[in-house]
C-alpha cells in the first residue's frame, strides 16, 4: 500500500498492485472500489504475456471487474522467473496517458516488489 501511495503521489494517477487474481493494494482510488476486486481478462493477458504495456486514451482496457477506469500502463511483477502480478496506472482526474518516465517508475516498482517477494 505504501509503495502504491508513493507512486500515486509521484504520477498523479490511480495505482493498483495486483496478484494474479485480485487487487491487493491501491492508491488514488477508494480502497472499497479496488481492493479484493478480481482482475479482468485484459490484465490477465498482460500478466501472462510478461510484457509492459502502455495504452493511448482511445484504447479501452480495464484492470478490475466493475471499475470503469482504463489502464494507462501496466508492468508485470516477476519473481524467481515466475510472474506473480502487476503494477498498474489507471486514468484519474482527467489524466488519461503516461510518459516514458512514468512507465520507468512502474518498471522499477515491479522489479522492487519482485525482489521483496523473493526474500
N, C-alpha and C positions, 0 to 999 in steps of 0.2 A: 504494500500500500504506500509506504514512504517513497519508494522508487517511482511509482506511478504519479504520486503527487509532485515530485520534483520534475518529472518530465512534463507534466501538465502545466506547471508554472513556467517552465522554460519555453514551451511551444505555444501556449495559449490555446491548446486543443484538448479535447477529452482523450484520456488514455485508459486503455484497459489491458490487463495482463490475463491471459487465459492459459489453462492447461488444455489437454486435447478434447475436453468435453464442455467445460464451463468457464465463466469469468471468475477469477479468483481475487482480483484487485482492480480498483478503478479510481479515477480522479477526473474532475471536471464534468462529471455526470453523477447523478444521485446514486448512492450505493443501492438503494431499493430498486432502482431502474436496471442496474447492471449485474450486481453480484448474484452468483449462482444461476444466472441465465445460461441456457445451452448456446453453444456457438452454432452458426449457420453452416450450411454446406459450402458457401463461398469461403469462409475462414478455414474450414476443414481442408479444402483443396489447397489453400496457401500453406497450411501447416504440413500437410502430406507432401506437397511439392518441394518443400525445403527451399523456397525462394522468397526473396524480398520483393514486395510489390508496392507500387505507387499508382494511385488512380487519379484521373482527372475528375473535376466536378461533374462532368457529363456522364461518367460511368456510375452505375448503380450496383454496389456490392455492400452488403450489410454484414456486420460481425456477429451480432447477437439476435436470437429469435425474439421478436416483439419489440425491438428497439429500432426506431426509424432514423438512425444516424449512420451515414455512409462511411465506409472505410476510406481514409486518405492514404494511409500507408500501413504496412504490416511486415514484421520480420519474425521468422520462426526462432524459437529458443531451442538450441541443440545442446545436449549434454551427453558426454561419453559416446558420441556418434549417433544418438537417438534423438529424434525430435520430440519435445515434450510440451510444446505450447507456442504462444506467440505474444509479442508486444505490439499493440495496435494503436494508431492515432485515428480518432474519429472526428468528423466535422463538428464544429461548435462555434457558436456566436458569430455566424457569418463567415467564418474561415472554412474554406472547402478544399484547400490544396496545401501541399507541403513543398518545401525546397530541399535541396541536397543536404543541407546542414541538419535538418530535422530527421531525414532518413538516416544520416550518420549517427545521430543521437539514439535512434531506435536500435541500430545495429550494435552500438556499444551497450545499451541496456540489455539486449538479448544475450550478448556474449557474457556480460557480468552475471546475469541471472543463471545462465547455463553453468558457469563456474561455481556459483553458490550452491546449486543443486547437486553438483558432483561431490562437493565437500561435505 
